[in-house]
Amino acid sequence: MSRIAILGYHKVGPPAPGSWETWFSVPEDVFASQLTTLRDGGWQPVDSAAFLDGLADRDALPERAALITFDDGYRSVLEVALPWLERFGYPAVIFVPTDYVGRTNLFDFDNEPQEPLCDWDDLRELERRGLTVGSHGASHRTFSELAPAERTDELQRSKAALEAALGGAVQLFAYPYGDDGGAGAQVLEAGYRAAFGYGGGPFSLPAEDVYRLERLAMGPDSDLTAMLGGS
């Protein structure tokens, strides 16, 4: 029976100048160690196309599949995480809030240090080197606090912006702050094929709800071996 573990990261590496470390910052050596844990445990990271194929046909995935994801589009994914992913030969997905491309994480101004996010050229480079770019909404607002029309705007506007700038179909969505707000039907209607939150651990396919897929929240103190069930 196929099982899949979806890892959710934010920042990797040292904080930007004038910034400071938070739980959402995973040191470079810890990130490398976590990738080693996947490899040594027999978990095989897959790209977004293989992942989507596996949601429809679980026999299309290895027995232990993993999907590596990053939220918010921090530039450290390009500068620090990507070289490690390339060393291991691992693909990944990065979810970006389109109103903030090329800016900083102003949506978290009250509890996180301000750090640079990828610009459009950075995102094109990430795609060229094996990452898939997905939507994290437009304004990074919590879905449960939005009216249905506002959610639809977030879903459609961000998808359109990404497809116009990057030239490919955007099929994956990650809920800002992991809060789906019961919007799965709207995500489907907007043309996405899967959506991600947080909570839970590895799960067996077929997934109970492809618009509420659980991810393992990865931080500097995350015991990935335990999170993967001791494998």
C-alpha positions in Angstrom: 0.0 0.0 0.0 1.4 3.4 -1.0 2.0 5.9 1.8 2.9 9.5 1.3 4.6 12.1 3.6 4.2 15.7 2.7 6.8 18.0 4.3 6.0 21.7 4.8 8.9 24.1 5.1 9.2 27.9 5.1 12.8 29.3 5.4 16.1 27.4 5.2 19.5 28.7 6.3 20.6 31.6 8.5 18.4 34.6 8.9 18.8 37.6 6.6 20.9 40.5 7.8 19.1 42.4 10.5 16.7 39.5 11.0 16.6 36.7 13.6 15.9 33.0 13.8 12.4 31.7 14.4 10.8 28.3 14.5 10.0 28.7 10.8 13.8 29.0 10.0 15.4 25.6 9.5 19.2 25.7 9.7 21.0 24.5 6.6 22.6 21.5 8.4 19.3 20.4 9.9 17.7 20.6 6.4 20.4 18.5 5.0 20.0 16.0 7.8 16.2 15.8 7.2 16.8 15.1 3.5 19.2 12.3 4.6 16.5 10.9 6.9 14.1 10.7 3.9 16.7 8.9 1.8 17.9 6.5 4.6 14.3 5.7 5.5 13.4 4.7 1.9 11.1 7.6 1.3 11.3 8.7 -2.4 10.5 12.4 -3.0 8.4 12.9 -6.2 7.6 15.8 -8.4 4.2 17.5 -8.6 3.2 15.6 -11.8 4.0 12.2 -10.2 2.2 13.3 -7.0 -0.9 14.2 -8.9 -0.8 11.0 -10.9 -0.5 9.1 -7.6 -3.6 10.8 -6.2 -5.6 9.4 -9.1 -3.7 6.0 -9.2 -1.9 5.0 -6.1 0.0 2.3 -8.0 1.8 5.1 -9.8 3.8 6.1 -6.7 6.5 4.2 -4.8 5.6 2.4 -1.6 7.0 5.3 0.4 6.6 8.6 -1.5 7.4 12.1 -0.2 6.5 15.6 -1.4 8.7 18.4 -0.3 7.0 21.8 -0.1 7.9 25.4 0.9 5.4 28.1 1.8 5.6 31.8 1.2 8.4 31.9 -1.5 11.4 32.9 0.6 14.5 33.6 -1.4 16.4 31.2 0.9 14.7 28.4 -0.9 16.7 29.4 -4.0 19.9 30.3 -2.3 20.1 27.6 0.4 17.6 24.8 0.0 17.8 24.3 -3.8 21.5 23.3 -3.8 20.8 20.6 -1.2 17.8 19.4 -3.2 19.9 19.2 -6.3 22.6 17.2 -4.4 20.0 14.6 -3.4 18.2 14.8 -6.7 15.0 15.8 -5.0 12.2 17.8 -6.6 9.9 20.1 -4.6 7.0 22.6 -4.7 7.1 26.2 -3.6 3.9 28.1 -2.8 3.9 31.8 -3.3 1.4 34.6 -2.4 1.4 36.6 -5.7 0.8 40.0 -4.2 4.2 39.7 -2.5 6.4 38.3 -5.2 9.7 40.2 -5.1 8.9 41.9 -1.8 9.1 40.7 1.8 6.8 38.8 4.1 4.8 41.9 5.1 1.8 39.6 5.8 3.6 38.4 8.9 4.9 41.8 10.0 3.6 41.4 13.6 5.3 38.1 14.4 8.1 37.3 11.9 11.2 39.2 10.8 11.0 40.7 7.4 13.0 38.7 4.9 13.2 38.8 1.1 10.9 36.7 -1.1 11.6 35.4 -4.6 10.9 37.7 -7.5 9.6 36.4 -10.8 13.1 35.7 -12.2 13.9 33.7 -9.1 10.7 31.6 -9.6 11.5 31.0 -13.2 15.0 29.8 -12.1 13.4 27.5 -9.5 11.2 26.0 -12.1 14.1 25.6 -14.6 15.9 23.7 -11.9 13.2 21.3 -10.9 10.7 23.0 -8.6 7.0 23.5 -9.2 5.5 26.8 -8.3 2.0 26.7 -6.8 -0.4 29.2 -5.3 -0.5 30.4 -1.7 -3.3 32.9 -2.5 -2.8 36.5 -3.5 -2.7 38.4 -0.3 -1.9 35.6 2.2 -5.0 36.2 4.2 -6.6 33.5 6.4 -9.4 31.8 4.4 -11.7 31.3 7.4 -11.8 35.1 7.8 -12.8 35.8 4.2 -16.2 35.9 2.6 -16.8 33.3 -0.2 -16.3 36.0 -2.9 -13.0 37.0 -1.4 -11.8 33.4 -1.4 -12.7 33.0 -5.0 -10.7 36.2 -5.8 -7.7 34.9 -3.9 -7.8 31.6 -5.8 -8.4 32.9 -9.2 -6.3 36.0 -9.1 -3.2 34.2 -7.8 -3.6 31.4 -10.3 -3.9 33.8 -13.2 -0.9 35.8 -12.1 1.3 32.8 -11.8 0.2 31.3 -15.1 0.7 34.6 -16.9 4.2 35.1 -15.5 5.5 31.5 -15.6 3.6 30.2 -18.6 2.4 26.9 -17.2 -0.8 25.5 -15.6 -1.0 26.0 -11.8 -2.6 23.0 -10.2 -1.5 23.1 -6.6 -2.7 25.4 -3.8 -1.6 25.8 -0.2 -3.9 27.5 2.3 -2.3 30.5 4.0 -1.6 29.6 7.6 -2.9 26.1 6.9 -6.4 27.3 7.3 -8.8 25.9 4.6 -11.9 27.6 5.9 -14.0 24.9 4.4 -13.1 26.2 0.9 -12.3 22.9 -0.8 -15.2 23.2 -3.3 -14.1 26.6 -4.2 -10.5 25.4 -4.8 -11.8 22.7 -7.1 -14.0 25.2 -8.9 -11.0 27.5 -9.5 -9.2 24.7 -11.3 -6.8 23.3 -8.8 -6.3 19.6 -8.5 -5.0 19.5 -4.9 -4.7 21.7 -1.8 -2.6 21.6 1.3 -2.9 22.5 5.0 -1.0 21.2 8.1 -1.5 18.6 10.7 -1.3 14.9 10.8 1.4 12.8 9.4 2.1 10.3 6.5 -1.2 8.9 5.1 -2.2 6.0 2.9 -3.6 6.5 -0.6 -6.2 7.1 -1.8 -6.4 10.4 0.1 -9.6 11.1 2.0 -9.9 14.6 0.6 -7.4 15.9 -2.0 -8.4 19.5 -1.1 -7.4 19.0 2.6 -4.1 17.2 2.4 -2.1 17.2 5.6 1.5 18.2 5.8 4.2 17.7 8.4 5.2 21.1 9.7 9.0 21.2 9.5 11.0 23.3 12.0 14.6 23.2 13.4 13.6 20.8 16.2 11.4 18.5 14.1 12.2 14.8 14.7 11.5 13.6 11.2 12.2 10.0 12.0 9.5 10.0 14.6 7.1 11.9 12.4 7.5 9.3 9.7 6.6 6.6 12.1 10.1 5.6 13.2 11.2 4.5 9.7 
